[in-house]
């Protein structure tokens, strides 16, 4: 049954490739490819579906299983990219709908509240401001339509949503709305209550500095090979609160929570007293500053450089203790072999072990629900026949392209 699913996914891929921009085809093709891969993985993990020609040899069977899963993983990755293109188009249209929907809601709200108190200049200024910002945002979304429209400035180089960019963009949007609103409300005024808005400007400066500093910290971590970045198939809303592996990150959660709460209070203050820029109490400015420092400190300390601690001969049950010989399996122990975000099947297939002059791809060993090999702390590869006896250096190249330290082993005849 799983073999039929694999064949169906491959046949469907021809149609999905022809119309990769179609949201329905991209999503359906990706779901079918994922379902086919999971079914195939569990089937092979149970020992079914291995051809009789290689079933007699454990080494050949393992290699055949790994190649079969690698081929299916590449199909899943192709469909994932197609689904990402469709997702960007859907997000662009959804963002525009949300912007203009907010304008309509504002108009209805102002019309309802004006029944008793009458229409005021502040209501006119608010509506004109919303129309101007909606037009500007629509133009920006059209210019970046291939990257998700309004979402484009929030996406980092790793194709994930950036928490620091999202927070800074929110404050910038609030300040832009306040300035345009005051310009419509009091065209002749020049100060806009800048003295009262010192706290708001300070918070904007803080979150802007966090955005720039966070990018520099990440770039420095990648340059020093301490931080590994694997490109995501597409951005997800969870990126704002989670790390690259999808686990909730406390530093990101608190930064979004604190900044969002202060932002809401500032917006309420603007609505309550629209005569000038909303004032942000210095105690809240200090709170945002502490939250920003926490966020940056977490960025600076995240990541671990992939390192080999030891290389040993992999011993099966019943085997005698012996030195490493050509054809034996070697187990490489260490850390950082599977960086965050590289746990999907396709990145795992890009894991390579350099053994002397030979590059050996790490075989995928399926188990129900996942893979037994490779893991972040250990991986097992067979010693290729082309490796000459003697002292040989071993290193690992991760899916992020980072090479570990080199460990020397002795290979005997």
C-alpha positions as CSV (number, residue, x, y, z in Angstrom):
1,X,0.0,0.0,0.0
2,X,2.8,2.4,0.8
3,X,4.5,1.6,-2.5
4,X,1.3,2.7,-4.3
5,X,1.4,5.9,-2.3
6,X,5.0,6.6,-3.3
7,X,4.1,6.0,-7.0
8,X,1.1,8.2,-6.7
9,X,3.1,11.0,-5.2
10,X,5.7,10.8,-7.9
11,X,3.0,10.8,-10.7
12,X,1.3,13.7,-9.0
13,X,4.6,15.6,-8.9
14,X,4.6,15.9,-12.7
15,X,1.3,17.9,-12.5
16,X,2.3,19.9,-9.4
17,X,5.6,20.9,-11.0
18,X,3.8,22.2,-14.0
19,X,1.6,24.5,-11.8
20,X,3.8,25.2,-8.8
21,X,2.1,28.5,-8.3
22,X,-1.2,26.8,-7.7
23,X,-2.0,26.8,-4.0
24,X,-4.1,23.7,-4.1
25,X,-1.6,21.7,-6.1
26,X,1.3,22.7,-4.0
27,X,-0.4,21.9,-0.7
28,X,-1.9,18.6,-1.9
29,X,1.3,17.5,-3.5
30,X,3.3,18.1,-0.3
31,X,0.8,16.3,1.9
32,X,0.8,13.3,-0.4
33,X,4.6,13.2,-0.6
34,X,4.9,13.5,3.2
35,X,2.3,10.7,3.7
36,X,4.1,8.5,1.2
37,X,7.5,9.0,2.9
38,X,6.2,8.3,6.3
39,X,4.5,5.1,5.1
40,X,7.6,4.0,3.3
41,X,9.8,4.7,6.3
42,X,7.7,2.7,8.7
43,X,7.4,-0.1,6.2
44,X,11.2,-0.3,5.8
45,X,11.7,0.1,9.6
46,X,9.5,-3.0,10.0
47,X,11.7,-4.9,7.6
48,X,9.3,-5.1,4.7
49,X,9.8,-4.1,1.1
50,X,13.5,-4.9,0.9
51,X,14.3,-6.6,-2.4
52,X,15.4,-10.2,-2.1
53,X,18.6,-9.5,-4.1
54,X,20.0,-7.4,-1.2
55,X,18.1,-8.9,1.7
56,X,20.7,-11.5,2.3
57,X,23.4,-8.9,3.1
58,X,22.8,-6.6,6.1
59,X,25.2,-4.0,4.7
60,X,23.7,-4.0,1.2
61,X,20.1,-4.0,2.6
62,X,21.0,-1.0,4.8
63,X,22.5,0.9,1.9
64,X,19.5,0.1,-0.3
65,X,17.1,1.3,2.4
66,X,19.0,4.5,2.9
67,X,19.1,5.3,-0.8
68,X,15.4,4.6,-1.1
69,X,14.6,6.9,1.8
70,X,16.9,9.6,0.5
71,X,15.1,9.5,-2.9
72,X,11.7,9.9,-1.2
73,X,13.1,12.6,1.1
74,X,14.2,14.6,-2.0
75,X,10.7,14.3,-3.4
76,X,9.2,15.6,-0.2
77,X,11.7,18.5,-0.3
78,X,10.6,19.4,-3.9
79,X,6.9,19.4,-2.9
80,X,7.7,21.4,0.2
81,X,9.3,24.1,-1.9
82,X,6.2,24.1,-4.2
83,X,3.9,24.4,-1.2
84,X,6.1,27.3,0.1
85,X,5.5,29.2,-3.2
86,X,1.8,28.7,-2.8
87,X,1.9,29.7,0.8
88,X,3.6,33.0,0.0
89,X,0.9,33.9,-2.5
90,X,-1.8,32.9,0.1
91,X,-0.2,35.0,2.8
92,X,0.1,38.0,0.4
93,X,-3.6,38.0,-0.4
94,X,-4.5,37.3,3.3
95,X,-2.3,40.3,4.4
96,X,-4.0,42.7,2.0
97,X,-7.4,41.4,3.1
98,X,-6.5,42.0,6.7
99,X,-5.3,45.5,6.1
100,X,-8.3,46.6,4.2
101,X,-10.6,44.7,6.5
102,X,-9.1,46.7,9.4
103,X,-10.0,49.9,7.5
104,X,-13.6,48.8,7.1
105,X,-13.8,47.8,10.8
106,X,-12.5,51.3,11.7
107,X,-15.0,53.0,9.5
108,X,-17.9,51.0,10.9
109,X,-16.7,51.6,14.5
110,X,-16.4,55.3,13.9
111,X,-19.8,55.5,12.3
112,X,-21.4,53.7,15.2
113,X,-19.7,55.7,17.9
114,X,-20.5,59.0,16.1
115,X,-24.3,58.4,16.4
116,X,-24.5,60.0,19.8
117,X,-21.5,62.4,19.9
118,X,-21.4,63.4,16.3
119,X,-18.6,63.2,13.7
120,X,-15.3,64.9,14.9
121,X,-12.1,65.9,13.3
122,X,-10.3,63.2,15.1
123,X,-12.5,60.6,13.4
124,X,-11.8,62.1,10.0
125,X,-8.0,62.2,10.8
126,X,-8.1,58.5,11.9
127,X,-9.9,57.4,8.9
128,X,-7.6,59.3,6.5
129,X,-4.6,57.9,8.3
130,X,-5.9,54.4,7.9
131,X,-6.5,54.9,4.2
132,X,-3.0,56.3,3.6
133,X,-1.3,53.5,5.5
134,X,-3.4,50.9,3.8
135,X,-2.5,52.3,0.4
136,X,1.2,52.4,1.3
137,X,1.2,48.8,2.7
138,X,-0.7,47.6,-0.4
139,X,2.0,49.1,-2.6
140,X,4.7,47.5,-0.5
141,X,2.9,44.1,-0.6
142,X,2.7,44.3,-4.4
143,X,6.4,45.1,-4.7
144,X,7.3,42.1,-2.6
145,X,4.5,39.8,-3.9
146,X,6.9,36.9,-4.5
147,X,8.0,37.0,-0.9
148,X,4.7,37.0,0.9
149,X,3.9,40.7,0.5
150,X,3.8,42.4,3.9
151,X,5.6,39.5,5.4
152,X,8.7,40.0,3.3
153,X,10.5,42.5,5.6
154,X,10.0,40.1,8.6
155,X,11.7,37.1,6.9
156,X,15.3,36.4,7.8
157,X,18.0,35.0,5.6
158,X,17.2,31.5,6.8
159,X,13.6,31.8,5.5
160,X,12.1,32.1,9.0
161,X,10.2,34.9,10.6
162,X,12.5,37.1,12.7
163,X,11.2,37.9,16.2
164,X,13.3,41.1,16.4
165,X,12.2,42.3,13.0
166,X,8.5,41.7,13.8
167,X,8.7,43.6,17.1
168,X,10.5,46.5,15.5
169,X,8.0,46.6,12.6
170,X,5.1,46.7,15.0
171,X,6.5,49.8,16.9
172,X,7.4,51.5,13.6
173,X,3.9,51.0,12.3
174,X,2.4,52.5,15.5
175,X,4.7,55.5,15.3
176,X,3.9,55.9,11.6
177,X,0.2,55.8,12.3
178,X,0.6,58.4,15.2
179,X,2.6,60.8,13.0
180,X,0.3,60.7,10.0
181,X,-2.7,60.9,12.3
182,X,-1.3,64.1,14.0
183,X,-0.5,65.5,10.6
184,X,-4.1,65.2,9.5
185,X,-5.4,66.3,12.9
186,X,-3.3,69.4,13.2
187,X,-1.7,70.3,9.8
188,X,-0.1,73.5,11.2
189,X,1.5,71.9,14.2
190,X,5.2,71.1,14.0
191,X,6.2,69.6,17.3
192,X,3.6,66.8,17.6
193,X,4.2,66.6,21.3
194,X,7.8,65.2,20.9
195,X,8.6,65.9,24.5
196,X,5.8,63.7,25.7
197,X,6.7,61.1,23.1
198,X,10.3,60.7,24.2
199,X,9.5,57.3,25.8
200,X,8.0,56.1,22.5
201,X,11.0,57.2,20.5
202,X,13.3,55.6,23.0
203,X,11.5,52.3,22.8
204,X,11.7,52.4,19.0
205,X,15.4,53.1,19.2
206,X,15.8,50.1,21.5
207,X,13.9,47.6,19.4
208,X,15.7,48.9,16.2
209,X,19.1,48.4,17.9
210,X,18.0,44.9,18.9
211,X,17.2,44.1,15.3
212,X,20.6,45.2,14.0
213,X,22.5,43.7,16.9
214,X,20.7,40.4,16.6
215,X,21.7,40.1,12.9
216,X,25.3,40.9,13.8
217,X,25.3,38.3,16.5
218,X,23.9,35.6,14.2
219,X,26.4,36.5,11.5
220,X,29.3,36.3,13.9
221,X,28.1,33.0,15.2
222,X,27.9,31.6,11.6
223,X,31.3,32.9,10.7
224,X,32.9,31.3,13.8
225,X,31.1,28.0,13.0
226,X,29.5,28.0,16.4
227,X,26.0,28.6,15.1
228,X,24.6,26.4,12.3
229,X,21.7,27.7,10.2
230,X,19.6,25.4,8.0
231,X,17.2,27.1,5.6
232,X,13.5,26.4,6.3
233,X,11.1,25.4,3.6
234,X,8.9,28.4,4.4
235,X,8.2,30.8,7.3
236,X,5.8,29.9,10.1
237,X,4.1,31.9,12.7
238,X,5.7,29.7,15.4
239,X,9.1,31.1,14.3
240,X,8.3,34.2,16.4
241,X,8.2,32.2,19.6
242,X,10.3,29.1,18.8
243,X,13.9,28.3,17.9
244,X,15.0,26.7,14.6
245,X,14.0,23.2,15.9
246,X,10.5,24.3,16.7
247,X,10.8,24.3,20.5
248,X,9.5,27.3,22.4
249,X,12.2,29.7,23.3
250,X,11.7,31.6,26.6
251,X,13.8,34.5,25.5
252,X,11.7,35.0,22.3
253,X,8.4,34.5,24.2
254,X,9.1,37.1,26.8
255,X,10.4,39.6,24.3
256,X,7.2,39.3,22.2
257,X,5.0,39.3,25.3
258,X,6.6,42.4,27.0
259,X,6.9,44.4,23.8
260,X,3.4,43.5,22.7
261,X,1.9,44.5,26.0
262,X,3.7,47.9,26.1
263,X,2.7,48.4,22.5
264,X,-1.0,47.8,23.3
265,X,-0.8,50.2,26.2
266,X,0.8,52.8,24.0
267,X,-1.9,52.4,21.3
268,X,-4.6,52.8,24.0
269,X,-3.0,56.0,25.2
270,X,-3.0,57.4,21.7
271,X,-6.7,56.6,21.3
272,X,-7.5,58.1,24.7
273,X,-5.6,61.4,24.1
274,X,-4.9,62.0,20.4
275,X,-3.5,65.5,20.9
276,X,0.1,64.4,20.6
277,X,2.4,61.4,20.5
278,X,1.5,58.9,23.2
279,X,3.6,58.9,26.3
280,X,5.4,55.7,27.4
281,X,6.3,55.8,31.1
282,X,10.0,55.4,31.7
283,X,9.4,52.3,33.9
284,X,7.9,50.6,30.8
285,X,10.8,51.8,28.7
286,X,13.1,50.2,31.2
287,X,11.1,47.0,31.1
288,X,11.4,46.8,27.3
289,X,15.2,47.4,27.7
290,X,15.6,44.5,30.2
291,X,13.5,42.3,27.9
292,X,15.7,43.3,24.9
293,X,18.9,42.6,26.7
294,X,17.6,39.1,27.7
295,X,16.7,38.5,24.1
296,X,20.1,39.5,22.8
297,X,21.9,37.5,25.5
298,X,20.0,34.4,24.5
299,X,20.9,35.0,20.8
300,X,24.6,35.3,21.8
301,X,24.7,32.1,23.7
302,X,22.7,29.9,21.4
303,X,24.4,27.3,19.2
304,X,27.1,24.8,19.7
305,X,30.0,24.1,17.4
306,X,29.9,20.5,16.0
307,X,32.6,18.5,17.6
308,X,33.9,14.9,17.4
309,X,34.8,13.5,20.8
310,X,35.8,10.0,19.7
311,X,35.6,7.5,16.9
312,X,35.2,3.8,17.8
313,X,34.5,0.5,16.0
314,X,30.8,-0.3,16.0
315,X,30.4,-3.7,17.5
316,X,27.4,-5.9,16.8
317,X,26.1,-8.5,19.4
318,X,28.3,-11.5,19.3
319,X,31.3,-9.8,17.6
320,X,34.8,-10.1,19.0
321,X,36.7,-7.1,20.0
322,X,39.0,-6.1,17.2
323,X,40.7,-3.1,15.6
324,X,39.1,-1.1,12.9
325,X,39.3,-2.8,9.5
326,X,38.0,-1.8,6.0
327,X,34.3,-2.6,5.8
328,X,33.7,-2.2,9.5
329,X,31.2,0.2,10.9
330,X,32.6,3.1,12.8
331,X,30.6,5.1,15.4
332,X,31.4,8.8,15.7
333,X,30.5,10.3,19.0
334,X,30.3,14.0,19.7
335,X,27.7,16.8,19.5
336,X,26.1,19.2,17.0
337,X,25.9,16.7,14.1
338,X,22.2,17.5,13.5
339,X,21.8,21.3,14.0
340,X,18.4,22.8,14.9
341,X,16.1,22.7,11.9
342,X,18.0,19.8,10.2
343,X,16.0,17.0,11.7
344,X,13.9,16.6,8.5
345,X,14.7,13.7,6.2
346,X,16.2,15.8,3.4
347,X,18.8,17.7,5.6
348,X,19.7,14.3,7.2
349,X,20.7,13.0,3.7
350,X,23.2,15.8,3.4
351,X,25.3,14.6,6.3
352,X,28.7,13.5,5.2
353,X,31.7,11.9,6.9
354,X,35.1,12.7,5.5
355,X,37.4,9.6,6.0
356,X,40.8,10.4,4.6
357,X,40.2,11.3,0.9
358,X,36.8,9.5,0.8
359,X,33.4,11.2,1.4
360,X,30.9,8.8,2.9
361,X,27.3,9.7,3.2
362,X,25.7,8.7,6.5
363,X,23.1,6.0,5.9
364,X,19.5,6.6,7.2
365,X,18.5,3.8,9.5
366,X,14.7,4.0,10.0
367,X,12.8,3.0,13.1
368,X,9.1,3.4,13.8
369,X,8.4,7.1,14.1
370,X,11.9,8.4,13.2
371,X,15.5,7.4,12.5
372,X,18.1,5.6,14.7
373,X,20.9,7.0,12.6
374,X,22.1,9.7,12.4
375,X,21.5,11.6,15.7
376,X,22.9,14.8,17.1
377,X,25.3,13.0,19.4
378,X,26.3,9.9,17.4
379,X,26.3,8.6,13.9
380,X,27.4,5.3,12.3
381,X,29.0,4.8,8.8
382,X,30.7,1.9,7.2
383,X,34.4,2.3,6.4
384,X,34.6,2.5,2.6
385,X,36.8,0.0,0.7
386,X,38.8,2.9,-0.8
387,X,40.2,3.9,2.6
388,X,43.8,2.7,2.7
389,X,45.1,1.0,5.9
390,X,47.1,3.3,8.2
391,X,46.4,6.4,10.1
392,X,43.3,8.2,8.7
393,X,41.7,11.5,9.7
394,X,37.9,11.5,10.2
395,X,35.6,14.6,10.2
396,X,31.9,15.3,9.8
397,X,30.3,17.8,7.5
398,X,26.8,18.8,8.7
399,X,23.8,19.8,6.7
400,X,24.6,23.4,7.4
401,X,28.0,22.9,5.7
402,X,30.1,23.2,8.9
403,X,33.0,20.8,9.3
404,X,33.9,19.4,12.7
405,X,37.4,18.9,14.1
406,X,39.5,16.0,12.7
407,X,40.2,12.8,14.7
408,X,42.8,10.3,13.7
409,X,42.0,6.6,13.7
410,X,44.1,3.5,12.8
411,X,42.9,1.3,10.1
412,X,44.5,-2.2,9.8
413,X,44.4,-4.8,7.1
